[in-house]
Amino acid sequence: MKRLIPVVCGVFVLGLAALAADTKPDPKPDAKVPKQLFVQVVNPTPTWKVSVEVDRKDKTYKLGDAVQIRVRSEREGHLYVFNLDPDGSITLLYPNDTQKETMIPANTDIMIPPANSKDRISVGEPVGKELIKAVVTTKPLVTGKLEELNKGIKKSGPYTPLAMTTAKRLFYETMTGQQSGGNPNQTLQEDVTNYQQQSPEQYKEKQREWVAVDLEITTVGKGTPDKPDQDKPKPPDKPNQDTPKKP
């Protein structure tokens, strides 16, 4: 899903060019491999379960298709949902301008966009592999206040494009509780490892306060053929008309 831009009232297109210059991937350190920043956000010892799904079992969408995301947490907490596009752009999908409250109840489906909303998220260019990351924390992220993230951002629609440095700061607070954002010359993993070595007990306790889960989806062009039905039996081979019949 990429930059979400309304093309008509209530309709948002995924996969369009970034709106603001400051949302382009930063040259250092994580943007060298944009996916690296996302995959580093892993809690090896989660204390509850969070699930994220989309409304297609095969998780594949064509240009123009609508996409809806469902997140469910076994515990109440504060929800943050991020999207990484094929070109490395990052978007905060939740909270957003129409779903501002981060606090969610336990064992309740959270739909993005809401089922009763007029908003529609549809697939646009560029297409490819996209990553959705849902994070649930027991405490709200200080660096995740929507009104602060929206400051100075040129956007259309309810979703907020994020610079790589901003996303790293949000993830660093998630994993350590620290709001400094770490060292700008280091990767997220290097920053978290340094914190773990300096404050092992605090780091261990922090792991009990957050859960993250990833979901990869595929977006393709309209001309891409549908997947063949693997369960449908193949028709019998036709006899070769050139083979002479036996007497």
N, C-alpha and C positions, 0 to 999 in steps of 0.2 A: 504494500500500500504506500504510496509516497506522499508527496505534498497534496493535501486535500483542498481542492479549489472548487467553489460552487460554480456550476455552469448554468444552472437554472435554480429557482428557489428551492431550497431543501435538498439539492443534489450535490454530491461532492465526488470529485474524480481523483483516484489514486494513480500515482506514477507520473505526475506532471513535474516540470522543473521547479526548483526551489524558488520561493518568493523573495527571500531576503539574502543579501550577500553574506551576512554573518552566520548563515546556517549552512554554508558550504563546509565539507569536511576539513578539519584543521590539518595542517601539514605534519604535525607531530603531536603525540607519539602514536596514538592508536589508529589514526586515519590511514596509516600505511596499509593496514588490513582492516577495513571498517568493521567487519564482523567480529574481529578480535575483542573489541570493547564489550560487545554483547555477551559473547561466550565466556568471558571472564567473570560474569556476575552469576556465580554458582554458590549455593549453600550446601555443603556436603552432608550436613546433619540437620535437615529440616525437622521441625517438631510438629508440623501439621501439613495437610495436603491442600494444594491449590491446583486447579485444572483450568486449561484454556482450550477452547474449541472454536471452530468456524462452522458455518451452515452448509458446508459441502464435505461429505465423507472422504472424498479423494483429495480435498484441500487444493483443488485446481480451479482457477477462474480464467475466463476469457475476457478480452477487452469489452467493456460495457457491462459486465456482470456486477451485480450488487454483492457486497460482502457484509456479513454481520458476525461479530465476535461475542462469545459467551465466556465469562469468567466466573468461577465458583470457588469459594474458600471454606474450609472446614471451621475456621475461626473468624470471628469478626476482626476487622483491621482496616488499614488504609490502603487503597488500591491505586496502583500506577501502571499504566499499560503503554508500552513503547513499540514503535514499528521501525524496522531497518529496511530500507528500499534496496533494489538491486544496485543502485549507483552509490550507496553508502549514506544517503540522507536519513536523518532520524526525525521522527515525529512523535510527540506525546499525544496519544489517543485518549487517555483518561488520566486525570480529570480533563474536562474540556469546557468550553463556554456554555454548553447546555447541560452538562453533568459535572457540576463544580464540586460536589461533596465527595471527598475521598473516602470517608468512612462507609464501610459496607457491612451488612449483617452476615452472620455465619450461615452456611448451607443455603445460600440464595443466589440464583442466577442473575448476573449483571450483564446486560446486553449493551453492546456498543455498535451502532446507535441503539437507543431504546426501541423496544418492539412497537410502541405506540407513537414513535416520533415520525415527523415528516421528512427528517433527514434521510439521505440515501448515500451510501458510500459505494462508488463504482470503480471498476478497474480501468486505468489509463496507462499510457506509455511512461517510462519504459517497462517492459515486462521481464520476468525472470524469477529468481528465488527471493522471497521476502521472509523476514523473521519478525515474529510477534513475541514480545517478552512481557509477561504479567508479573508484577512484584506486589506482594502484600506485606505490610509492616505493622507492628503493634503500635508504633508511634508515627504521627505524621512527619514527613520530611520537611525540615525547615527550608531547605533549598528547593523544595518542590511546590512552593506556593504559586498558584496559577497566575495571580495578578502580577507577581514579580517576573515570572517567566515570559509573560506577554509583553512586558515593557520593551519598547524599541523594536518589536518584531512586526514586519510588514506581512500581513496574512489576510486571507479571506476565508471565512468559515470558522468553525468552533475549535479546530485542532491546532496545536502549537508546534511549529518547526523548532528543532533544537540544534544548536551548535554542538560539535563533538565535545568541546570542553565543558559545556553545560551538562550534557548527558553524563560525562565522567564524574562531575561533581555530585550529581544526584545518586549515581551508583556508589560512589565512595561513601557518602553519608549512609546509604542503605546498609553497606557492609561493615562500617566501622562506627557509625554514630557521629563521626567528625564532619564538620561543615567546611573545612578548609579547602577541600577539593584535591588534596595531595600535592605532589610535586608535578608541575606542568611538563617537566622534562622526562618523566617516567610514565610507564604504562599503569593502568589501573591495578593490574596484578602485582606490579612492583610496589606500588603504594600500599596495598593491602598487606602484602608480605612484611613490609617494614613495620606497619602498625601491629601486626600479629607478633612480631619478635619483640617489640618494645612494650606491648601491653597484652600479654597472652591471656590473662584471666578476663579482661574486658572484652577481648575479641571472642573468646569462647562463649561468654554470656550473650554477646550481641547476636550470635548465630541462632539463638533461641527466639529472636525477635523479628525474623523476616524469612520469607520464602519466595523463590523466583522460579518460573517455569517458562520454557520456550516452545513455540510452535512455528514450524516452517510451512509456508504456503507457496504455491506456484502460480504465476500469472502468465498467460500465453496470448498470442495473437488470435484474431477471429478465424484466420484460415487454418489454425492447428486442428488436425482431425481428432475426433473423440477417441478415447481408449477403446480397443476392442473388448467385447464381452468375453472374458475368459471362461465363463461357465456355459456359453452357448456351444452346442456340439457342432463340429465342422461338417459341412455337407459331404456326401460321398463323392469320390472322384468320378468324373465322367469317363466312360470308356473311350479309348482311342479309336476314332473312326477310321484311321488308316490301317489298323491291324486287321489282317484278313481273318474271316471267321473260319473256325475249324469245321471240316466236313462232318 
